[in-house]
Amino acid sequence: MKLPNIKKVSYPESTAEAVAILSDEKRNAVPLSGGVSFIFASTAGVEELVCLNRLPLRYIKKKNGGLLVGATTLVSELVEAGAVGSYADGILREAARRVGSTLNRNLITVGGSLVQPFIWSDLPAVALAMGAKIRIQGKKSRTIDAEKFYARPPRQLLKGGDLVTEVLFPAPPPGSRAAYRKFALTENDFAILKVAILLSRRKRLCREITVAVGGATVLPQRTPMAEAALRGKQASQVLVNEASELAAEEIKVSRDMRCSNDYKRELCRVMVRAILEEILLDQKVAEWKLF
């Protein structure tokens, strides 16, 4: 990490104070929390770091059947919190648990992971699948749903002085099931592909479904063709296979030195199929049998 032009580190005590500093274009300031993104980001023009660690943004709260998570909450705290483990079949806890190593989880914050997604990031796919709402405080505070937030790189959406303060994971719909799978070469390796699915069902009738794929590109993406193939229909193995094929075909895939585009599409197919077999067809498939 290189910060060649840093002149000052500020420690605001309130969100309003942090926003005021970040809004001042003359200060060339950027927020700092876990600091992991600075390893990969260009920092040549940065002259001031605004440390967020004193802000009251580190919390996990239950809210109307969902979760309200402060932006400076550590990923390791998601793993440990009972409220996270009981939310939506533990989908958020599972994603947090699979984030890199213990060291990574003790550094990476929820807000940082969502605002600066990398191709291996785990949390954005879950945020998209669950319809999370990201709250932003700035000159004009607002709340943006995850689908709009990830329509383009989030940093392009955020204006000068904007600060992500918390994330609302809404209550899952009645009769819902959720699951997350990640494929990496080792337990601590960067993920090659992730899939998060939320669906509501009555027996095998799929009422509503969201399929989110992460790792095919930097940004997580929905698979509307695969979702439409299942929505409002009685599920069967044939239909699950069809939806899985559609998901693999429709995702955008960017170049990755670790594997071919075709390999990522095949991963998408088998991972979507495995999750749907588990949470829609009530089958249990061992991971070693997926491929």
N, C-alpha and C positions, 0 to 999 in steps of 0.2 A: 504494500500500500504506500503510495507516494502523495503527499500533500505539500507541494513545494512552495505554495504562496500563502499558506495560512498565517494570519496575523493575530487572530483572536478566537477564543472559544467562549461562547455565552452560555449561561445557565439560567434560563427563564424559570420563573416560579409558577407561571400561569400560561394557559393556552393562548390567551389574548396577547400576552407579552411576546410569546414565541412567534405568533402571526405577525405582529408589528415589526419584529426584527427581520423576518423573512420577506416581508413586503417592501422593505427599503432596498431599492435596486442598487444604491451606492455601496451597500455593505457586501454584496456578492456572497450572501450567506446561504447555507444549505442545512437541513436538519440532520442530526446525528442521534441514533439510538443504539441499535446493535452494532452498526458499523460494517456489517458483512458486505454490503453492496459496494463499499468503497474499494474493495479488492479488485473489482472489475470495472468500476466507473471512471470516467475521465474527470480529474479534479484540478486541472491546470488553472481554471478561472476562479476557483473557490478561495475566498479570503477569510471567511468566518464560518465556524461550525456552531450550530445551535443545538446544544445537548438537550434532549427531551426527557432525560431520566428523572428530573424533578417534577415533571408535570403529573397530575393525577389521572393518568391514562393507563394504569396497570391494574386491570381487574377483569374478572369473569363473573357475570351475573345472570341468573335466570330471569327471563322476561316473557310473560305470556306464552309459556311453552317453548320459547326459543332461548337463544343465548345472546347476551350483549358482551362483547369482548373489547377491552381497551387496546389502543394501537401499540402501546409499549409492552404489552403482555408478552412474555417469552413463550416460545413454542414448547419448552419443557413444562411450563405451567399448564398448557392445554393437556398434556399427557397426564399430569397428576390430578387435575381437578375432577371431582366426582360428577359435577354437573355436565362436564364435557363428555365423560364416559357414558352417561345415560341419555345423551342427546342423539336422536336419529340413528339408532343402532350403533352408536359409537363411531360414526363415519369421520367426524372431525378429529377425534382422539387417534383413530387409526392412521390418518394422514399425518398428524403431528408426530406420532410415534415413529413413523418411517422416515422422518426428515434426518438425513445424514447420521452423524454421530452424536453422542451426548454433548460434546463440545459445541457442535453446531446448534443443537436445540437450546443450549444455555446462552447463546449469543443472538440468534435470529429472533426478531420480534414479529408479531402478527402483522402489524401495519407495514413494516419494511418488506415482508414477504409478499404482501398483496400489491404494494405500490411499485416495487421493482422486481417483477417476475423474471426468472431466468428459465431456460428451457427445462431445467431439472426441478423447478420449484413444485412443491406438493400442494400447498394450501389453495392457490388460485382455482384449481379444478374443483375442489370441494365447495368453495365459495360460489362458483358458477352453478354447480349442480343444485345447491341448496337455495339458490335465489337470494344470496346474502345482499344486504344493503350497506353501502360504505358511506359513512358520515364524514363530511369534510368541513372544516372551519377555516374561513379566510375572510376577505373583505365582504364576501357574500357566502354565508354558510348554506350547505345543501346536502341532500342525501341522494346517492346514485345507486341504482341496482347493479349487480355484478355483471349482467349481460352488457349494459351500456359502458360500464367501467372498463371492460375488456374488449370493447369494439376496436380499440386502438391502444397503443402503449399508454398506460395510465399517466405517465409523466407528461404526456402531451395534453391530457385532459386537465391536469392540475395547473392552475394559474399561479402567478407570483404571490407568495404568501400563503397559499393553500396548504393545509395540514390535515391529513387523515387522522381522525381522533378516535373512532371506534367502528366496529363492525357488528351489525345485527344479523344473526343467523335466525331466520324466522321459524316458528313452530312448523314441523312437518304436517302435511294434511292427514286427516283420519285414514286409518288403514294403510299407512305408508311403510315402505321398507327402503333402506338405504345401504349402500356398500361402496367401498373404495379398494382398488387394487393398484399396486405399483410393481413395475418390473425394473429391476436393477441387477447388475452382474454380481454384486455382493451386497451385504446388509448395509454397509456404509457408503456405497457408491452412489454417484448421481443417478437419478432415475432416467431411464430411456423412454418410458411411457407410463402414464397414469390414467386411470378411468374411475370416475365417480358417477354413480347413478342414484337417483331418487325416483321412486314410483309409488303411486297409490293404487291399491287393488282391492277387489272383492272376490275372494277365492282366486280363480285364474283370470278374471277379467281385469285387464290393465286400464284403469280409469285415466291416469295421467302419468307422464314419465318425462324425466330430464336426463339426458346422457351427456356428460362433459368429459372431454379428452384433453389431457395435458401432456406436454412433451413432444407432440408432433410439430409444433411451432413454439415460439416463446410464449404466446398467449394461449390460454385455454380456449376451447371451442365446443359449441353445441353440435349435435348431429341431428338436424331436423328430419331428415329422411328416415333415419332409424327410429326416431321417436314416433313419427307418423305411422310407421308400419305396425306399431304395437298399440298405439293409443286407441282406446275404445273397443279393443278386440279381446277375444278369449285366447289366452296364450297357449302355445303348443311348442314342441321342440322344433318343428318346421318353421314356425313364425319367429322363434328366437334365433334360429340359424340365419333366416333372411335378414332380420334386423342387424345382426352382427356383421353380415356381409356388407350391408348398406353403410354401416358406420365406417368400416374400413375403406370403402370406396370414396366416401364423401369428405373425409377429413383432409384438410390442407396439411402438407408435410414440407418442412424446410430442411435444408441440407444439414446433416449431422455426421461428423467424421467417424463416429463410433459404429454406425450401421447404415444400411441402405434405406431408401424410402420404402421399398417393398417390404423390408423387414418390419418397419414400424407399422405399416398397414396390417401385416399379419398379426403382430402383437395386439393391435387394436381389435381385430376380429376375435381372437381367442379370449381376450380379457373381457370384452363386452359380453360375449357368449357365456363365459363362466359366471359373471355376476348375475346375468339374467336367469341362468339355470338355478342359481342359489336363491335369489330373492323373489323370483316370479314363478318358477317351476318347483321350488322347494327341494331341489337336489343339492347335494354337497359334493363338490368336485375337488379332489386333492390337487394342489398346485403342480405336482410333478406330472399329472396326467393332462395338463392343459395343452401341451405342445406335442 
